[in-house]
Amino acid sequence: MKRNSNFKFDLNIGELTEMMLADVLTNKKVEVKRDFKALVTGNTFVEYECRGKPSGISTTEADYYCFFISDTRFIFVATSELKEKCRVYLNKKRDTVGGDNNLSKGILLPLIDLLK
C-alpha cells in the first residue's frame, strides 16, 4: 500500500477497513474456536477428523475462522487460507491427535502461521 501522511487519506483507508470488517461480521459465516492454551503453547489445534470421519476444517461451511486466544485477543483468518496453512503440516509431526479423549485428528498450527 502506498504510504501517505495525509490525514484524509488515512481516514479513508481506515473507514474502508472498518467496512471490510463489518462485511465479515454481518455477511459471512464465521466459525469461532476458543483456545486459551494457545498463548501458553504458541499453537492452536485445527481439527480435521473425529472418530474416523471428516470434521472441523474438512467439513466447515464457514468463510472465516476466528480463534479466541484470550478474553481480549482473537485472530480472524479466511478458511481457504487456514486450509493452505494446515496442509503444509499434513502427515508430519504437527499432524496429531487431540481433543476430548484424543478422538480427533488435527494440525497443531503455530500461532505465528496465522499471523503471516
C-alpha positions as CSV (number, residue, x, y, z in Angstrom):
1,M,0.0,0.0,0.0
2,K,1.2,3.5,-0.8
3,R,2.5,5.4,2.2
4,N,0.9,8.8,2.8
5,S,1.0,11.2,5.8
6,N,-2.2,12.9,4.7
7,F,-4.9,12.6,7.4
8,K,-7.8,12.5,5.0
9,F,-6.1,9.7,3.0
10,D,-5.5,7.7,6.2
11,L,-9.1,8.3,7.4
12,N,-10.4,7.0,4.1
13,I,-8.3,3.9,4.4
14,G,-9.5,3.4,8.0
15,E,-13.1,3.7,7.0
16,L,-12.7,1.2,4.1
17,T,-11.1,-1.3,6.5
18,E,-13.9,-0.8,9.0
19,M,-16.4,-1.6,6.2
20,M,-14.5,-4.7,5.3
21,L,-14.7,-6.0,8.9
22,A,-18.4,-5.1,9.1
23,D,-19.0,-7.2,6.0
24,V,-17.2,-10.2,7.5
25,L,-19.2,-9.9,10.7
26,T,-22.6,-9.4,9.1
27,N,-22.5,-11.2,5.8
28,K,-20.1,-14.1,6.2
29,K,-20.2,-17.3,8.1
30,V,-17.6,-17.4,10.9
31,E,-16.6,-20.4,12.8
32,V,-15.3,-19.5,16.3
33,K,-12.8,-21.5,18.2
34,R,-11.8,-20.7,21.8
35,D,-8.3,-21.8,22.7
36,F,-6.9,-20.2,25.8
37,K,-3.9,-22.5,25.9
38,A,-2.7,-21.1,22.6
39,L,-0.9,-18.1,24.3
40,V,1.0,-20.5,26.5
41,T,1.8,-23.2,23.9
42,G,2.1,-20.9,20.9
43,N,-0.1,-23.3,18.9
44,T,-3.8,-23.9,18.2
45,F,-5.3,-27.3,17.3
46,V,-7.2,-27.3,14.0
47,E,-9.4,-30.4,13.8
48,Y,-10.0,-32.2,10.5
49,E,-11.3,-35.6,11.6
50,C,-13.2,-37.1,14.6
51,R,-13.9,-40.7,15.3
52,G,-12.7,-41.6,11.8
53,K,-14.9,-39.2,10.0
54,P,-14.1,-35.8,8.4
55,S,-15.0,-32.9,10.7
56,G,-13.8,-29.4,11.6
57,I,-11.9,-27.7,8.8
58,S,-12.7,-30.6,6.5
59,T,-16.4,-30.1,6.6
60,T,-16.9,-26.5,7.7
61,E,-19.1,-24.2,5.6
62,A,-17.6,-21.1,7.2
63,D,-15.9,-18.4,5.2
64,Y,-13.7,-17.4,8.1
65,Y,-12.3,-18.9,11.3
66,C,-12.0,-16.8,14.4
67,F,-9.6,-18.0,17.1
68,F,-10.3,-16.5,20.5
69,I,-6.9,-16.9,22.3
70,S,-7.9,-14.9,25.4
71,D,-10.8,-12.7,26.6
72,T,-9.3,-9.8,24.7
73,R,-7.4,-11.3,21.8
74,F,-8.7,-13.0,18.7
75,I,-7.4,-13.8,15.2
76,F,-9.5,-13.9,12.0
77,V,-8.4,-15.9,9.0
78,A,-10.1,-16.9,5.8
79,T,-11.0,-20.6,5.9
80,S,-9.3,-21.1,2.5
81,E,-6.1,-19.6,3.8
82,L,-6.3,-21.6,7.0
83,K,-6.6,-24.8,5.0
84,E,-3.5,-23.9,3.0
85,K,-1.6,-23.3,6.2
86,C,-2.7,-26.6,7.7
87,R,-1.9,-28.6,4.5
88,V,1.8,-27.8,5.0
89,Y,1.8,-30.0,8.2
90,L,-0.3,-32.9,7.0
91,N,1.5,-36.3,7.6
92,K,4.2,-34.5,9.6
93,K,5.0,-34.2,13.3
94,R,2.3,-31.5,13.7
95,D,-0.4,-33.8,12.4
96,T,-1.5,-35.3,15.7
97,V,-4.4,-36.5,17.8
98,G,-6.1,-34.2,20.3
99,G,-9.5,-33.1,21.6
100,D,-11.6,-34.9,24.1
101,N,-10.1,-38.3,24.8
102,N,-7.8,-37.9,21.8
103,L,-10.6,-38.9,19.5
104,S,-9.8,-36.2,17.0
105,K,-7.0,-35.7,14.4
106,G,-5.8,-32.2,13.6
107,I,-3.0,-29.9,12.9
108,L,-1.1,-28.3,15.8
109,L,-0.7,-25.0,14.0
110,P,1.7,-22.4,15.3
111,L,0.0,-19.1,16.0
112,I,2.8,-17.3,14.1
113,D,1.5,-19.1,11.0
114,L,-1.9,-17.4,11.5
115,L,-0.2,-14.0,11.5
116,K,1.8,-14.5,8.3
